[in-house]
Amino acid sequence: MRPLIIIDATHLKGTYQGTNLVAVGMDGNNQIISIATGVSQGETSESWTLRKLKDCIGEVPNLAIISDRHYAIILACKTVFPNSLHGFCSRHLMMNCGMQSERYKVLYWKTCKAYTEQEFDNLMSDIQAVRPDAHHKLVEPRIEKWSRAKCPANRYNYMTSNSAESVNALTKEVRKIPITALMDWYRDRLRKWYYERREKHKDSQDEELTPCTKQ
């Protein structure tokens, strides 16, 4: 599994309301691995401390965390994972900056995914020329939090929190059930996923991997 955590939350619709918190990882085949889930009263700093997760995984070298810009998530990452990169979801940022229209979306994603700083700076100048208000909102949260070219660490080319959101999307029909039943649903779903993967590959022959070469 990559040293990467993607976190997201969705609101429950049952009698007791609350927020369903989800943390996922990604393996070498870009498949989603559900790491943790829980329910809290809301996206508060207490809910997002991530301390239970830290107890389980410990201090992971070169860990990257991706989420939206909710203040409680930012605070929790600073408190619990101070040595890790906390990157922002580029899709959420695009919506916050009003760059989701067809006219500006292509320019925005080119900017996010630019590989060189020179290319990035040129594209940012283009955004400033056509949307100075959006340019200000992009600079405000710190460019290194969302851009590929300026990122000081490795976020493994994951620019959004879509992986965690896709897990949350699966609960659309079960968010009204009691919390204990929801947690049982998660456990059953995980068992099913891992059973299907194991059965699919149980007869595969082991292959020797090519050693990694450092340049």
FENHUVEN-V537086 format. One record per backbone hydrogen bond with DSSP energy under -0.5 kcal/mol. NH is the residue of the N-H (numbers start at 1). CO is the residue of the C=O. E is the energy in kcal/mol with one decimal. If there is no record, write none. Layout:
BEGIN
nh->(NH & NH)
co->(CO & CO)
e->(E & E)
END
This chain:
BEGIN
nh->(2 & 4 & 5 & 6 & 7 & 8 & 10 & 12 & 13 & 14 & 17 & 19 & 20 & 21 & 21 & 22 & 23 & 24 & 25 & 27 & 30 & 33 & 34 & 35 & 36 & 38 & 40 & 44 & 48 & 49 & 54 & 55 & 56 & 57 & 58 & 60 & 61 & 63 & 64 & 65 & 66 & 67 & 73 & 74 & 75 & 76 & 77 & 78 & 79 & 80 & 81 & 81 & 84 & 85 & 87 & 87 & 88 & 89 & 90 & 93 & 94 & 95 & 96 & 97 & 98 & 99 & 104 & 105 & 106 & 108 & 109 & 110 & 111 & 112 & 113 & 114 & 114 & 120 & 121 & 122 & 123 & 124 & 125 & 126 & 127 & 128 & 129 & 130 & 131 & 135 & 136 & 137 & 138 & 139 & 140 & 141 & 142 & 145 & 146 & 147 & 148 & 151 & 155 & 158 & 159 & 165 & 166 & 167 & 168 & 169 & 170 & 170 & 171 & 172 & 174 & 175 & 177 & 182 & 183 & 184 & 185 & 186 & 187 & 188 & 189 & 190 & 191 & 192 & 193 & 194 & 195 & 196 & 197 & 198 & 199 & 200 & 201 & 202 & 204 & 214)
co->(26 & 2 & 64 & 24 & 66 & 22 & 20 & 18 & 175 & 175 & 14 & 40 & 10 & 19 & 38 & 8 & 36 & 6 & 33 & 31 & 27 & 25 & 32 & 23 & 23 & 21 & 19 & 42 & 44 & 46 & 50 & 51 & 52 & 53 & 54 & 58 & 59 & 60 & 3 & 85 & 5 & 87 & 70 & 70 & 71 & 72 & 73 & 74 & 75 & 76 & 76 & 77 & 81 & 63 & 65 & 85 & 145 & 67 & 159 & 89 & 90 & 91 & 92 & 93 & 95 & 94 & 101 & 101 & 102 & 104 & 105 & 106 & 107 & 108 & 109 & 110 & 111 & 116 & 117 & 118 & 119 & 120 & 121 & 122 & 123 & 124 & 125 & 126 & 127 & 131 & 132 & 133 & 134 & 135 & 136 & 137 & 139 & 142 & 143 & 143 & 112 & 148 & 153 & 155 & 157 & 161 & 162 & 163 & 164 & 165 & 166 & 167 & 168 & 169 & 171 & 171 & 174 & 178 & 179 & 180 & 181 & 182 & 183 & 184 & 185 & 186 & 187 & 188 & 189 & 190 & 191 & 192 & 193 & 194 & 195 & 196 & 197 & 198 & 201 & 212)
e->(-2.7 & -2.7 & -2.6 & -2.8 & -2.3 & -2.1 & -1.8 & -2.5 & -1.4 & -0.9 & -0.8 & -2.8 & -3.3 & -0.6 & -3.1 & -2.6 & -2.7 & -2.5 & -3.2 & -2.1 & -1.9 & -2.8 & -0.5 & -2.3 & -2.0 & -2.0 & -2.4 & -2.4 & -1.9 & -0.9 & -2.3 & -2.4 & -1.4 & -2.4 & -2.5 & -0.8 & -0.6 & -1.3 & -1.9 & -3.0 & -2.4 & -1.6 & -0.6 & -2.2 & -2.3 & -2.3 & -2.6 & -1.9 & -1.9 & -3.3 & -0.6 & -1.3 & -1.5 & -2.1 & -3.1 & -0.6 & -2.9 & -2.3 & -3.3 & -1.8 & -2.2 & -1.8 & -2.2 & -1.9 & -0.8 & -2.6 & -1.0 & -2.5 & -0.6 & -2.4 & -2.5 & -2.1 & -1.8 & -2.3 & -2.2 & -0.6 & -0.8 & -2.2 & -2.9 & -2.1 & -2.1 & -2.5 & -1.8 & -1.5 & -2.1 & -2.4 & -1.6 & -1.6 & -3.5 & -2.3 & -1.9 & -1.6 & -1.7 & -1.9 & -2.0 & -0.8 & -1.7 & -1.8 & -1.8 & -2.0 & -2.4 & -0.5 & -0.6 & -2.0 & -0.8 & -2.0 & -2.3 & -1.1 & -2.1 & -2.1 & -0.7 & -0.8 & -1.4 & -1.4 & -1.1 & -1.0 & -1.1 & -2.0 & -2.4 & -1.9 & -2.1 & -2.0 & -2.1 & -2.5 & -2.4 & -2.5 & -2.4 & -2.1 & -2.3 & -2.5 & -2.2 & -2.5 & -2.2 & -2.3 & -2.6 & -1.9 & -1.6 & -0.9 & -1.4 & -0.5)
END
